[in-house]
Structures are given as C-alpha cells and as structure tokens.
Amino acid sequence: MTYNAEVQFKFDATWTPTYGSSFSDDDFIPEEHYLITAPAADLNCKQYFKLFEKFMLCVGMTPKSIRSGAMSLVFNDMVLEEEQRKVCDEYDLTMNEDLHGKYQEWKKLDAPFEQKGLGRFQAFTKYTDDDLVKMRTMYDTLYSEDVDSANGVA
C-alpha cells in the first residue's frame, strides 16, 4: 500500500487600481502568487515549522515576528509550567522567575574570590595582553605534551 501526502501553503494577492492610480511605484508589486508545497508523509514537527516559516517570510513577516509568534506558542498562560520548563532545559533557557536563584548561585561561586579581596578575574589584571597570550601558549604547549606522552608519543 502506498501513502502519498502533500501539504500546501498558498498566498494570492492582487491589487486593482482605482481611477487615477497607477503601478508607478518601483517598490510595489501589483500581483503576487506563492504556492509552497512539500511532501507531508514524513515531515516532523520541526520541519513543518520550518516550512511555515518560509511561507510567513514570503507573505512579508519579519524573522523577529516569526520567532516571537513561535515563542508565544510555548510561553503563554495556557501552557503548563512544567512543559515550559522542559523547553527551557532543552534549549538552555532561563525563565525570569529563576533569575534570582541563578544570581545567588553565581554569588556563591564568586565568594571564595571575594574573601581573598579579588574579583573572579582580578588576579589577572596585573598582566598585559601579551603576557596572557604567552601564558596561554605555554599552557597549550604543556597540555598538548601531556596528551602526547599519555598516548605514547615522544
């Protein structure tokens, strides 16, 4: 048994000039027809969204408004918070209500440096950029030698 399926997005726009108007504006297209088709038998959800994104771009939506619309599907009052958090975990996002906790966690990580009177990177402020480049080069050389010796390379 063969299964065939096709999805189509169609957009037709025509402009009928009124008395005294013309098509003299170079930036204006008086007639547009778009037909986007794709085989629908094996499309997954992300592919459908990608297809719809192309359609929305064709009809004049901006990428910013498309992204905003997609996010409003996830982060609106009708979606359970646990579902929203799953999306946040999948895409490494932080919800506004979690920002305070993340800030407190960051402060705990910085506490040892603050107790010594140093900011997280203040210990390196006495070095010039050239000094830091040299240190990084020496570290990379040392690290690559350790890896080579661990692998039996002389």
N, C-alpha and C positions, 0 to 999 in steps of 0.2 A: 504494500500500500504506500503510495506516495503522498506526501503532505507538502503543499505549496501555500505560502502565505506572503503577503506583501503589505507594507504599511506605506501610506502616502500622506504627505503634508502638501496642501495646495493653497496658493495665495494668488488672487487675481485682483488687480486694481486698474481702473481706467478713469480718466478724467475727461469730462465732457466740457469743452469750452463754452462759455456764455458769450453773448453778444459783446464784442469789443475786446475780448481776451484772446490771447494767442499763446503759442508754445515758444515764446522768445527767450525764456529763461534757460540758460545752458545747464544749470544745475538741476533742472526739473525734468523728470521722465514722465511723459503723459500716460504711459500704459506699461504695466508690469505684470508678468505672469511667471510664477515659480511653481514647479512641481518637483518635490523631493520624494524619491521612492527608495525603499530598501527592503531586502528580503527579511521577513519578520519571523520566519520559522525558528531561527536560532539566536535571536538578539537577546542579550541580557539587559537588566535594568539600566546599567551604566551606559550601554550602547544606545538604548532608547533616549536617555537624557542627552547624549552627545548628538544624536540625530535631531532632537528637538531644539538643542542649542543652535545648530546650523540653520534650522528653519527660522528661529527667532532673530538671528543675525540678518537673514535675508529680508525680513519684514521690518527691519530698522531698529531693533532693540540694541542697546549697548551691552558690552560684556559685563559691565558693573551691574546693570539692572537685572541681567540674567542670573548672575551669581546671587544677588540679593533675593530674587524670587526663589531660587533653589534652596537657599538657607532658610527662607521663611517656611518652607515645607517641613523642615526639621525642627526649627526653634520657634514654634508658636504655642499658644496656650492649650491647643487640642492634642499635643503630643506628650506622652508620658515622660517625666523627667528621666527615668531610667533609660528610655530609648535615646533621649538626647545625650545622656552621658556615654552610652555605647558609641555614638558617633564621635563624641569628643575624644574618647580613648582611641578609636580607630585612626583619627586624623590629628592626634596630639594637640587638641584644642583645650582651652581653659574657660570654663563658664565664669561669668562675672562674680557669682556668689562664692566661688572658690578662690578668688584672687587674694583675699586676706590670709587664708591658710597657706597659700604658696609663698606669700611675702614673709610670714612668720617662719616658715621652713628655711627660706633663704637667709633670714637673720640668724637662725641657729647655726647654719653653715659658716657664716661670717664671724660668729662670736669668738672663736679662737684667735683670729687675726686682730680683732678689735681689742681683746685683752692684752695683746702684746703692743698695743699702740699703733698697729699697722692696719691699713685698709687691705683688702684682699690682694691687691697688686702693688701696694705702696713699697714693698720690699724691692721692687724692680725699678723704682723711679730714679735711682742714682745712676743707672746705666743709660748710655746713649743708645740710639737705634742701631748703630754699628756694633756696639758691644752685644746687644741682644741677638743680632744676626750671627755673630761669631759664636755665641753660646749655643744657639740653635743648631748651627752647623756642626759644632763639636758633639752635641747630643746626638744628632742624626748619625754621625760617623761612629760614635761609640755604640749606639743602639744597633746599627747595621752590622758592626763587627761581632756583637754578642749573638745576633741572629745567625751570622755565618758560622761562628765557632760552634753553636749549638747544632747546626746542620752538618758539621764535619768539614766545612770549607776552610781551607787555610788562608 
